[in-house]
Amino acid sequence: MTAPEQAEGPFVVGIDSSTQSTKALVVDVPTGRVLASGQAPHTVTGGTGRESDPEQWWNALTDALAQCGPAARQAAAVSVGGQQHGLVTLGTDGRPVRPALLWNDVRSAPQAEALIERLGGPKAWAERTGSVPGSSFTATKWAWLAEHQPEAAGATAAVRLPHDYLTERLTGRGTTDRGDVSGTGWWNASTEEYDRELLDLIGLDPAKLPEIVRPGEVAGTVRETAGLPFAAGTLVAAGTGDNAAAALGLGLRPGTPVLSLGTSGTVYAVSRHRPADPSGTVAGFADARGDWLPLACTLNCTQVVDRVATLLGLGREAVQEGGEVVLLPYLDGERTPNLPGASGLLTGLRHATSGGQLLQAAYDGAVYSLLDALGLVLGQESGDSREPLLLIGGGARGSAWQRTVLRLSGRPVQVPQARELVALGAAAQAAGVLTGEDPAAVARRWGTADGPVLEAVERDGATLARIAGVLSDAAPLLGGGRTSRA
């Protein structure tokens, strides 16, 4: 359905600016029906890092909205969900000084270790910010930039996160929100303000940072010069990071576990208790509503299976049971466990090992790290283990992914029918500033988490134990660091 006449209105637009593309949805507020959608790609440069030109994000947003047609022009509010952690550096003219350093750029691993020690260790960071910084965190990226590219750091007049950049292009006002800023490493989880000591630690002037907009507040209105199909004065919500937006899009209640299968893999749940895991396995992020979003993230997920399937010349569903092969899937370093310098490790090969068994080992290895962290993520919100695990992301509808999660978790699994949950969460946030409703309640009213439930199967303890044993034995080969709780 693309014609706005088929809906009651008002309409809102939710935007998902992810690592590789930007998507836009026009949603009818009373019913949650998606009236129109658009998507446009952007590129990531490789080499030793992962970077992207923020101007591409804006151009992709413009293209995605143009695909939405007349429905977008009738929107009463808009909100942006964006990839978390990225470092956007702007000059005095408001243009990027250099390409943005993305969340999966691991070059700042040495700076992360140095910062941890300078503050007094992992426990001090967890108590202060809720998280122990790794190479994905924005603070470590700024420290890397200041050390390796001081000219770019010196030319930077404003520091933004990816969603901040797009929101500012819409409104002309520099803002962020608690959900996204909680992943920077310079936000104090107790005061919910910027932490001057941490900013001094990395040499960043707080005057370069955006204003933190509180949940439910409006970030601004669309300015006339934005050049987008919105009426001037259209409300712009605070926006947030991608995981916090997806939590809104699912209408999560505390304690419901989520496993997201994308380029990266994540496990998270909403909690009413502020998390502080000194092991660094769980990042103690804030959510976009006023609660918390403890989260564990792996850098290597669906791309590992795709790469192994390509190497073997197999389809990604061509798995076979059996065998003793174990694949530790750290093809690009790893965040959970904290092994930024690691590479993949394959062991247990036999003459009789089939390609399908090797491919299954890629699935097992990718899922293992996420499930290993699930207990810590849930913490005091552990709830009922019979409650379904919500499975989302690009891999969620793959039968091999579903079977692997069922077999290794021992829990029922629910696969929401709604797609584009980050954009839907942003749309729910936009609806909230219009109606005054809790955005998560809006999403529940829309039924975004509805979907089939796959019944639990017996947990495959043998495979879990085999992977845990290999991971423990291989720690010296993987470069040390924090490994596994198993």
PyMOL commands that set and color helices and strands:
alter all, ss='L'
color gray80, all
select helices_A, chain A and resi 4-6+54-67+70-73+109-119+122-129+138-148+150-154+162-171+178-181+196-202+206-208+224-226+242-250+302-312+355-372+374-381+399-409+421-435+439-446+461-473+475-478
alter helices_A, ss='H'
color red, helices_A
select strands_A, chain A and resi 11-17+21-28+34-41+51-52+75-82+88-90+100-101+158-160+175-177+187-188+193-194+211-213+218-221+235-237+240-241+258-261+265-268+283-286+292-298+326-328+345-347+389-392+413-414+453-454
alter strands_A, ss='S'
color yellow, strands_A
deselect
rebuild
show_as cartoon
